[in-house]
Amino acid sequence: MPTQDHYWSLAAADYEDLFVDPYRGDVRGNPLKRTLRRLADPANRVVADLGCGIGPLLPFLAKHFKTVYAIDFAEEMLNRARERVKNRRNVMFNSASFLDLNCLPEPIDVAVAVNSLVLPDPAETDEALAEIRRCLNPGGWFLGIVPAMDAVHYATMLLVDRALAAGLPIEAARKNAAHHNDHSCYDFAFGQFRFQGLHQQFWQPFEIRYRFRRAGFVVKQIRKVRLSWKQFAAGDELQTYPPPWDWFFLATRA
Ligand SMILES: C[S@@+](CC[C@H](N)C(=O)[O-])C[C@H]1O[C@@H](n2cnc3c(N)ncnc32)[C@H](O)[C@@H]1O
C-alpha cells in the first residue's frame, strides 16, 4: 500500500486548489509571521520549516534567519519549494519524515510546522513531537498551525441553521450540511480527515495541550487563525458570522 509521502507528492501539482490557505490576505489574526519576526535573528538563528510543502513560508524565513532547513517527506512538494527559493543560499532542503530528523546537521532555535503536524496515528504524533523537541536547542521554540476539528463542527452548525432557515426539515438540513462540509471524509470521533489517499489528524485545542505537554513542551499560546469564508462552501451566505479557523500554537522546550 502506498505510504502517506506518496499521496502528499501526488497532491503537490494542484496544491493551491486542494488546501485551505492560512497566508491569504483576507485571513485575519494570523500571528505566525509576527511571532516568527520576534524569534528571528538573521545573523545567528537557525530555523526548520517542518513539512515545508511547496514552500510558501521559505522566502520569509530566508530573510529573517541565518539558516533555514526545509524538510518534507514528499519529493514533489520539495521540488516545487526548491524552485521558489532557488536564489536563496541559506535554505537547505532535506527529504525526511518527522519521525527521523537526523538529517539536521545542527540544533535548531526555532521549528515551524504549518498544517503539517497531521500524522494520522497518535503514537506517531507523540514520536514526531519527541523528535522535534530533541532537535531544538534548550529554550528553543516550536510554533505553527494545525487544522481544527472543532471548526468543522462550527461550520456544520451554521450550515444546518442556514438550511433550516430556508425551510428544510431537520433531516434534510443535516444531509445538506454534511454534503457541503464533506462529512464523508471525516471521522469526527477520532479527529481524522481522509481525502485523495491522505489521512490527516485534525486537532482539538485540548489535544494540543495534552500531547505537547507529554512530549516535554510548555505551551505558551493557542489561538484561532480565522480563515477566509471564500475558501468554504456556502461561505458567501455566511459572511455575517466569524469564519472557521485553524489553531495557531506557540510552545517552548521545557
Ligand atoms: C498541508 S501541507 C502544508 C505545507 C506548508 N507547510 C504550507 O503551509 O503550505 C503539509 C505538508 O507536510 C508534509 N508532511 C506531512 N506529514 C509529514 C511527515 N510525517 N514528515 C514530513 N513531512 C510531512 C506533506 O508532505 C506536505 O508537504
The ligand as a MOL file (V3000), in Angstrom:
LIG
                    3D

  0  0  0     0  0            999 V3000
M  V30 BEGIN CTAB
M  V30 COUNTS 27 29 0 0 0
M  V30 BEGIN ATOM
M  V30 1 C -0.8610 20.7740 4.1030 0
M  V30 2 S 0.8200 20.7600 3.6000 0 CHG=1
M  V30 3 C 1.4250 22.2740 4.3060 0
M  V30 4 C 2.6690 22.7500 3.6310 0
M  V30 5 C 3.2450 24.0550 4.1150 0
M  V30 6 N 3.7120 23.9630 5.4880 0
M  V30 7 C 2.2730 25.2000 3.9410 0
M  V30 8 O 1.9810 25.8630 4.9200 0
M  V30 9 O 1.8130 25.4220 2.8250 0 CHG=-1
M  V30 10 C 1.5510 19.5120 4.6440 0
M  V30 11 C 2.9660 19.1790 4.2430 0
M  V30 12 O 3.5480 18.4070 5.2890 0
M  V30 13 C 4.2350 17.3000 4.7520 0
M  V30 14 N 4.1810 16.2300 5.7680 0
M  V30 15 C 3.0740 15.6930 6.3190 0
M  V30 16 N 3.4020 14.7510 7.2080 0
M  V30 17 C 4.7560 14.7020 7.2370 0
M  V30 18 C 5.6830 13.9030 7.9430 0
M  V30 19 N 5.2740 12.9840 8.8210 0
M  V30 20 N 7.0060 14.0740 7.7010 0
M  V30 21 C 7.4260 15.0150 6.8000 0
M  V30 22 N 6.5800 15.8000 6.0900 0
M  V30 23 C 5.2590 15.6380 6.3070 0
M  V30 24 C 3.4690 16.9710 3.4790 0
M  V30 25 O 4.2540 16.2690 2.5530 0
M  V30 26 C 3.0550 18.3560 2.9830 0
M  V30 27 O 4.0040 18.8830 2.1150 0
M  V30 END ATOM
M  V30 BEGIN BOND
M  V30 1 1 1 2
M  V30 2 1 2 3
M  V30 3 1 2 10
M  V30 4 1 3 4
M  V30 5 1 4 5
M  V30 6 1 5 6
M  V30 7 1 5 7
M  V30 8 2 7 8
M  V30 9 1 7 9
M  V30 10 1 10 11
M  V30 11 1 11 12
M  V30 12 1 11 26
M  V30 13 1 12 13
M  V30 14 1 13 14
M  V30 15 1 13 24
M  V30 16 1 14 15
M  V30 17 1 14 23
M  V30 18 2 15 16
M  V30 19 1 16 17
M  V30 20 1 17 18
M  V30 21 2 17 23
M  V30 22 1 18 19
M  V30 23 2 18 20
M  V30 24 1 20 21
M  V30 25 2 21 22
M  V30 26 1 22 23
M  V30 27 1 24 25
M  V30 28 1 24 26
M  V30 29 1 26 27
M  V30 END BOND
M  V30 END CTAB
M  END
